[in-house]
Each structure stands twice: as C-alpha cells, then as structure tokens.
C-alpha cells in the first residue's frame, strides 16, 4: 500500500496565514506569510494558492485578517462593518469562476451582519474560518469514500489539473478519490495531464502523487485521446470549480475535450466536488463566468524564464471550460453520488 502523506497548502497561526507557494513547486517548498487581507487577495490572484475549495478557505481567513486589521483602526461599529464589507468585496473580486470563493465569503458576511460588537464579530469570524477549513478536509474524505466505491480493484485513471490536497484544505477531491481507493487497498495507476498553460498537473499533481508513493505517468495534454483509443485508460476523474443546476460543470481548460474523448471511447467520466461547488442559481453552464488570464501564461514556459512564442503573438487564455452534463457519468459529492446528472436529479438530491 502507498504511503499517504498529510499535505496541507495552508496554516493558520492566529495572527497570520501561511501559504505554500504553489508557483514554486515542485522545485521549491516555500511558504509565504500573509499578515493582512490584501496579501491574501494577491495570493489568490497570483496563483500562490489555487483550487476552488482552497480559495474559499483562504478567502475566509483573509476576512479574519481584515477584521483584525480594521478592529485595530476604529472602535466605531458602523465604520467597522462598512470597512469589512469593502474587504469582502475585494476578496470576492479575485477569481470569478470558482463558486466556493463566494460560498465561503457569504458565510463570513452573515456573521458580520448578525454581530453585535466588534469583538464578537472578530472572534466569530475566526471560529468560522477554522470550521470551514476543518469541514473541507472532512468533506473531501467523504467524497473520497463515495468515489472509491465506484472503482474496481484495478484502475488506470486519467486526471486533469490538480485536485489534491494542494487544491483544498487537505486530502483533495478527484485526487482524494484516488487516495481513498489506494487506502482501501485498490491497485491504482494514474495518468496525469500536464495541464497547459500553467502545468498544474506536471508541477503539482505529479508532485503530490510522488510524495504519496502512488504510481503515475505524466503525459502531455494531447496524448490523452490516443491513450484512450489504445485501451490504457479505464476512467477519468476530474474536479470542478462551479456546477450549474443542470449538472454542466466548469473546470480547468481542457476538461471539456477529455469528456468528449471519454464519451467517444465509452470510458466513465467522473466529477468529484463538494456540494459547495454547486451554484443552483444558474440553470446551465452558459451562465458560468469564464476567467481570462494573462497572456504571459501562454507566451512563456512556466518555471523557466523563457519565451516560447514570437513577439507580437496574440493570445486567448481562458482558464476554464464547461463540460455538458450529458458527458458526465456521475458527480461524486460528500453526500453521495449523482449518476447521469441533470436538473431533475440535482434538485431531488438537494431536497433529501
């Protein structure tokens, strides 16, 4: 059995938030200390931390740091709440696609609105942020358990981007399913898409699997179709940044193409995500905002200060795409599995 290592991308000290700088992995394990909310906001924007669940947790701690900062500047209750609302808005503007960010900030905002004193609000916000972090790990472990039950004793799994401990508060979603299957004694091999242009698969997922002793092969993104056609892949498991009411799912760019390939070759395509990733206010993936990131991510080779495209090249760099629910075999959550997801099944799932 593989050695499962406890990897955590963040640490709360009570006065600051320590973040494992994921831009430096796998070559360096370097931590950044955030002592104020603006540092947290920039860390989210600049990809020090990434992954929908992790962004939500980190943003919650950003609110705590902001509240402590403002509490030291003013004793006026209304002024405190007004400034805290601006801080929440700043954090909400960091990444538009990942709905877990807005889910976490909404929970923090409710505490601010219900609070009666500055001291009570600061204390309650910190308690809630710690709870969000702890609950995320427990949620991921439940997702892992449900997902592992879908896998046979021997699986060759293709995964995309990074959906492990680094993308969450710990353990992981899609990679958490893989970890749970390994812990259950199943024989698992993983094919890891490099995930251009930011190489989250090559840099982060491969690093996590190596840390945990889980066998894997790193492949370029354009190898996946041939490997499926060759019969080397038995299933695909990915994460999600937002899931619409009908089951359409936004995830890292390239996920949609994998879903089409998996459907063509009769390979199960699973999405692993917490219920906080569902956005029931939107009917379909057409309503999901797609973040456009900086051209430099495409123009330069990551980790090597080296340009790989001609000067003057025009770039399109959407960070996410949308997989239609018809291409998804099942969505795995901490509350159970939604097979062949659609609006009717998702509504029924959330009524239970």
C-alpha positions in Angstrom: 0.0 0.0 0.0 1.2 3.5 -0.8 2.4 5.8 1.9 -0.2 8.5 2.2 1.4 11.8 3.3 -0.6 14.6 5.0 -0.1 17.5 2.7 -1.6 20.9 3.6 -1.3 24.0 1.5 -2.1 26.5 4.3 -1.5 27.0 8.0 -3.4 29.5 10.3 -1.2 30.8 13.1 -3.9 33.0 14.8 -2.2 36.2 13.6 -1.2 35.3 10.0 -1.9 32.8 7.2 1.0 30.8 5.9 0.6 29.6 2.3 2.7 27.1 0.4 3.7 29.0 -2.7 2.4 26.7 -5.5 4.2 28.7 -8.1 7.5 27.4 -6.8 6.5 23.7 -6.8 7.9 21.1 -7.5 11.4 22.6 -7.3 11.0 24.5 -4.0 8.7 24.2 -1.0 8.5 27.8 0.0 5.9 29.4 2.4 4.5 32.9 2.2 3.2 34.6 5.3 0.2 36.8 4.9 -0.5 39.3 7.7 -3.3 41.3 6.1 -6.2 40.7 3.7 -4.6 42.4 0.8 -1.7 39.9 0.8 -4.3 37.1 0.8 -6.1 38.7 -2.1 -2.9 39.0 -4.1 -2.0 35.4 -3.3 -5.3 34.2 -4.8 -4.9 36.4 -7.9 -1.3 35.5 -8.5 -1.8 31.7 -8.0 0.2 31.3 -4.8 -2.9 29.3 -3.8 -5.4 27.8 -6.3 -8.1 25.3 -6.5 -11.7 26.2 -5.8 -12.0 24.7 -2.2 -8.6 26.1 -1.2 -9.5 29.6 -2.5 -12.7 29.6 -0.4 -10.8 28.6 2.8 -8.0 31.1 2.2 -10.5 33.9 1.5 -12.3 33.2 4.8 -9.0 33.7 6.6 -8.5 36.8 4.6 -11.7 38.2 6.1 -10.4 37.4 9.6 -7.2 39.2 9.0 -9.1 42.1 7.6 -11.4 42.2 10.6 -8.5 42.2 13.0 -6.8 44.9 11.0 -9.9 47.2 11.0 -10.6 46.5 14.6 -7.3 48.0 15.4 -8.1 51.1 13.5 -11.6 52.0 14.6 -13.9 51.5 17.5 -17.0 52.8 15.6 -19.2 49.8 15.0 -20.8 51.1 11.8 -17.5 52.1 10.4 -16.0 48.7 11.2 -18.8 46.9 9.4 -18.6 49.2 6.3 -14.9 48.7 6.0 -15.3 44.9 6.4 -17.8 44.9 3.6 -15.2 46.5 1.3 -12.7 43.8 2.3 -15.1 41.1 1.5 -15.8 42.7 -1.9 -12.1 42.9 -2.6 -11.6 39.2 -1.9 -14.7 38.4 -4.0 -13.1 40.1 -7.0 -10.0 37.9 -7.0 -11.3 34.9 -9.1 -14.7 34.9 -10.9 -15.3 31.3 -11.8 -14.7 29.3 -8.6 -18.0 29.5 -6.7 -16.5 28.1 -3.4 -15.0 31.6 -3.0 -18.4 33.2 -2.9 -19.8 30.4 -0.8 -17.2 31.0 1.9 -17.5 34.8 1.8 -21.2 34.6 2.0 -20.9 32.6 5.3 -18.5 35.2 6.6 -20.7 38.1 5.6 -23.7 36.6 7.5 -21.5 36.7 10.7 -20.7 40.3 10.1 -24.4 41.2 9.6 -25.5 39.3 12.7 -22.8 40.5 15.0 -23.5 43.0 17.8 -20.0 44.1 18.8 -16.6 44.4 17.1 -15.0 41.9 19.4 -17.8 39.3 18.9 -17.6 39.6 15.2 -13.8 39.2 15.1 -14.0 36.1 17.3 -16.9 34.6 15.4 -15.2 35.1 12.0 -12.1 33.3 13.2 -14.1 30.4 14.5 -16.0 30.2 11.3 -12.8 30.2 9.1 -11.3 27.4 11.2 -14.6 25.5 10.8 -14.6 26.0 7.1 -11.0 24.6 6.9 -11.7 21.6 9.0 -15.0 20.8 7.3 -13.3 20.9 3.9 -10.9 18.2 4.9 -13.7 16.0 6.3 -15.9 16.7 3.2 -13.0 15.6 0.9 -12.6 12.4 2.8 -16.3 11.6 2.4 -16.0 12.4 -1.3 -13.1 10.0 -1.5 -15.0 7.2 0.2 -18.0 7.5 -2.1 -15.7 7.8 -5.2 -13.6 4.8 -4.2 -16.7 2.6 -4.1 -17.1 3.3 -7.9 -13.7 2.0 -8.7 -12.7 -1.6 -9.3 -9.8 -3.3 -7.6 -7.5 -2.3 -10.5 -8.0 1.1 -12.3 -5.9 3.2 -14.6 -7.2 6.7 -14.0 -6.7 9.9 -16.1 -6.9 13.1 -14.2 -6.5 16.7 -15.2 -5.1 19.8 -13.5 -4.6 19.5 -9.7 -7.4 18.4 -7.5 -5.5 17.1 -4.5 -4.5 18.4 -1.1 -2.9 21.5 -2.7 -6.3 22.5 -4.2 -8.2 22.1 -1.0 -7.6 22.5 2.8 -6.2 18.9 2.6 -6.8 15.4 1.1 -8.4 16.6 -2.2 -11.5 16.0 -4.4 -10.7 14.0 -7.5 -7.3 13.1 -6.2 -8.9 12.4 -2.9 -10.9 9.7 -4.6 -7.7 8.2 -5.8 -6.1 8.5 -2.4 -9.2 6.8 -0.8 -9.0 3.9 -3.3 -5.3 3.4 -2.5 -6.0 3.5 1.2 -8.7 0.8 0.6 -6.0 -1.4 -0.9 -7.0 -1.0 -4.6 -4.4 -1.1 -7.3 -4.4 2.3 -8.9 -2.2 3.8 -11.6 -2.7 7.5 -12.6 -2.1 9.2 -15.9 -1.5 12.9 -15.2 -2.2 15.5 -17.9 0.4 18.2 -17.8 -2.4 20.8 -18.0 -1.2 23.6 -20.1 -0.6 26.5 -19.9 0.1 26.6 -16.1 1.1 23.0 -15.8 -0.8 22.2 -12.6 -0.7 18.5 -13.5 3.0 18.4 -14.2 4.1 20.6 -11.3 1.5 19.8 -8.6 -0.4 16.6 -9.2 2.8 14.7 -10.1 4.5 16.1 -7.0 1.6 15.0 -4.8 1.5 11.5 -6.2 5.2 11.2 -5.8 5.0 12.4 -2.2 2.4 9.7 -1.5 4.0 6.9 -3.4 1.1 6.4 -5.8 2.3 5.2 -9.3 1.7 7.7 -12.1 2.7 8.6 -15.6 3.0 12.2 -16.7 1.6 12.9 -20.2 1.2 15.9 -22.4 -2.4 17.1 -22.8 -2.6 16.0 -26.5 -1.7 12.4 -25.6 -5.0 11.6 -23.8 -7.1 10.7 -26.8 -4.6 8.2 -28.2 -4.2 6.5 -24.8 -8.0 6.1 -24.5 -8.2 4.7 -28.0 -5.4 2.3 -27.1 -7.4 1.0 -24.1 -4.9 2.2 -21.5 -7.4 4.4 -19.6 -10.3 2.8 -17.6 -11.8 6.0 -16.2 -11.4 9.8 -16.0 -11.8 11.7 -12.7 -11.7 15.5 -12.5 -12.6 18.2 -10.1 -14.9 21.3 -10.6 -14.9 25.0 -10.0 -18.7 25.5 -10.4 -21.6 23.2 -11.2 -24.8 24.5 -12.7 -28.3 23.4 -11.7 -28.4 21.0 -14.8 -25.1 19.5 -14.0 -23.0 21.4 -16.5 -19.6 21.7 -14.9 -16.8 24.4 -15.2 -13.3 23.0 -14.6 -9.8 23.7 -15.8 -9.5 24.4 -19.5 -9.1 21.1 -21.4 -11.7 19.2 -19.3 -14.4 19.5 -21.9 -12.2 17.9 -24.6 -11.5 15.0 -22.2 -15.2 14.5 -21.6 -15.8 14.3 -25.4 -13.0 11.8 -25.8 -14.2 9.7 -22.9 -17.7 9.6 -24.2 -16.5 8.6 -27.7 -14.5 5.7 -26.2 -17.1 4.5 -23.6 -14.9 5.5 -20.7 -16.6 6.6 -17.4 -16.1 10.3 -16.7 -16.5 11.3 -13.1 -16.6 14.8 -11.5 -15.6 14.9 -7.8 -16.7 18.1 -5.9 -18.2 19.2 -2.6 -21.8 20.4 -2.6 -20.5 23.9 -2.0 -19.3 23.9 -5.7 -22.9 23.7 -6.9 -24.4 27.0 -8.0 -28.2 26.3 -8.1 -28.9 30.0 -9.0 -27.8 29.3 -12.6 -29.6 26.9 -14.9 -26.7 25.8 -17.2 -23.1 26.2 -18.0 -23.8 29.0 -20.4 -24.2 31.3 -17.4 -20.9 30.4 -15.7 -18.4 33.3 -16.0 -15.1 32.1 -17.5 -11.9 33.8 -16.2 -9.5 35.0 -18.9 -5.9 35.0 -17.5 -2.8 36.9 -18.5 -1.2 36.2 -22.0 2.2 35.6 -20.3 1.0 32.2 -19.0 0.9 31.1 -22.7 3.7 33.1 -24.1 6.3 31.9 -21.6 7.4 28.5 -20.4 6.4 28.2 -16.8 9.3 27.9 -14.3 11.9 28.8 -17.0 12.1 32.5 -17.7 11.9 31.6 -21.4 9.6 32.9 -24.1 8.2 30.1 -26.4 6.1 32.2 -28.8 7.0 35.0 -31.2 6.9 38.6 -30.1 3.6 40.1 -31.1 1.6 36.8 -30.9 -2.0 37.4 -29.9 -3.2 35.1 -27.1 -6.5 33.7 -25.9 -6.2 32.2 -22.4 -9.5 31.1 -20.8 -8.7 29.4 -17.6 -11.8 27.1 -17.6 -14.2 25.4 -19.9 -17.6 23.9 -19.4 -18.4 20.2 -19.7 -22.1 19.5 -20.5 -23.9 17.2 -18.1 -24.6 14.7 -20.9 -20.9 13.9 -20.9 -20.7 13.2 -17.2 -21.1 9.7 -15.9 -21.6 10.8 -12.3 -20.9 13.7 -9.9 -19.3 12.5 -6.6 -20.1 14.6 -3.5 -19.7 14.3 0.2 -23.4 13.4 0.4 -23.5 10.8 -2.2 -23.2 10.2 -6.0 -25.5 11.7 -8.6 -25.5 9.4 -11.6 -26.1 10.8 -15.1 -26.7 14.3 -13.6 -29.4 16.6 -14.8 -31.6 19.3 -13.3 -34.3 17.0 -12.0 -31.8 14.7 -10.3 -29.8 17.5 -8.8 -33.0 19.2 -7.4 -34.0 15.9 -5.9 -30.5 15.4 -4.4 -30.6 18.7 -2.6 -34.1 18.1 -1.3 -33.0 15.0 0.5 
